[in-house]
């Protein structure tokens, strides 16, 4: 079971950040380490990581390390192989045919109208 451990550590400089990451990576079972959204949080993800031992190791270097949270990492939900059906489309009505007719003029001598 993967765990996500968030530990609050006073990180003032880039050197402190890299040292905290080195300490966290040295622990057994750690898969990834990152500095949280706030610069003073170290986020560790791994299997079988002892959060108390990790906090003690960080306290040796920084004199202060507080465990904020320990929680299980849930795998992402698998996407459905069949997408949900889209709503039916409404198509415009079919176009009416347009007939183009030319007038026929009969100009012969058999014209009865003239």
C-alpha positions in Angstrom: 0.0 0.0 0.0 1.4 3.3 -1.1 1.6 6.1 1.5 1.9 9.8 1.1 3.7 11.4 4.1 3.8 15.2 4.5 6.3 16.6 6.9 6.7 20.3 7.8 10.4 21.3 7.9 11.9 24.8 8.1 13.5 25.1 4.7 15.2 28.5 4.3 17.5 28.0 1.3 18.0 25.7 -1.8 20.7 23.9 0.2 18.2 23.0 2.9 15.7 21.8 0.3 18.3 19.5 -1.4 19.5 18.2 2.0 15.9 17.4 3.1 15.4 15.6 -0.2 18.6 13.6 0.2 17.6 12.5 3.7 14.1 11.4 2.5 15.5 9.5 -0.5 17.9 7.6 1.7 14.9 6.0 3.5 13.9 2.4 2.5 10.7 2.2 0.3 10.7 5.8 -0.9 9.5 6.1 -4.5 9.3 9.9 -4.9 10.1 13.1 -2.9 9.0 16.6 -3.6 8.8 20.0 -1.9 5.2 20.9 -1.4 3.3 23.9 -2.6 4.5 25.8 0.5 8.3 25.7 0.6 8.3 24.3 4.2 6.7 20.9 3.4 8.3 17.7 2.2 6.0 15.2 0.5 7.2 11.6 0.4 5.4 8.8 -1.5 6.5 5.2 -1.0 5.6 1.7 0.2 6.5 0.6 3.7 8.0 4.0 4.7 8.2 4.6 8.4 7.0 8.1 8.9 8.3 8.4 12.5 11.8 7.3 11.4 11.7 9.7 8.6 10.8 12.6 10.9 13.6 11.6 13.3 16.1 11.7 10.5 14.9 15.2 9.4 15.0 16.4 13.1 18.7 15.5 13.3 19.5 17.9 10.5 16.9 20.7 10.9 16.0 20.4 14.7 12.3 20.6 13.8 10.2 18.3 11.8 6.5 17.9 12.3 4.4 15.2 10.6 1.4 16.9 9.0 -0.4 14.0 7.4 0.0 10.4 6.5 -2.5 9.0 4.0 -3.0 6.3 1.5 -2.4 7.2 -2.2 -5.4 6.1 -4.2 -4.8 4.9 -7.7 -6.5 7.0 -10.4 -9.8 5.7 -11.6 -9.5 3.7 -14.8 -11.2 5.3 -17.7 -14.2 3.5 -19.2 -13.3 1.5 -22.4 -16.6 2.5 -23.8 -17.3 6.2 -23.8 -20.8 7.3 -22.7 -23.1 7.8 -25.7 -23.3 11.3 -26.9 -26.7 13.0 -26.9 -28.6 12.6 -30.2 -27.9 15.3 -32.7 -30.6 17.3 -34.3 -30.0 17.8 -38.0 -31.6 20.6 -39.9 -34.6 19.7 -42.0 -33.8 18.5 -45.6 -33.5 21.2 -48.1 -36.5 21.7 -50.5 -35.6 21.2 -54.1 -35.4 24.4 -56.1 -36.7 24.2 -59.6 -35.4 26.8 -62.0 -37.7 27.2 -64.9 -37.4 29.4 -67.9 -40.4 30.9 -69.5 -41.1 29.6 -73.0 -42.2 32.2 -75.5 -44.0 30.9 -78.5 -43.6 33.5 -81.1 -45.1 31.6 -83.9 -48.2 32.6 -86.0 -50.4 30.3 -83.9 -50.4 32.6 -80.9 -54.0 33.0 -79.7 -53.3 35.7 -77.1 -52.2 38.4 -79.4 
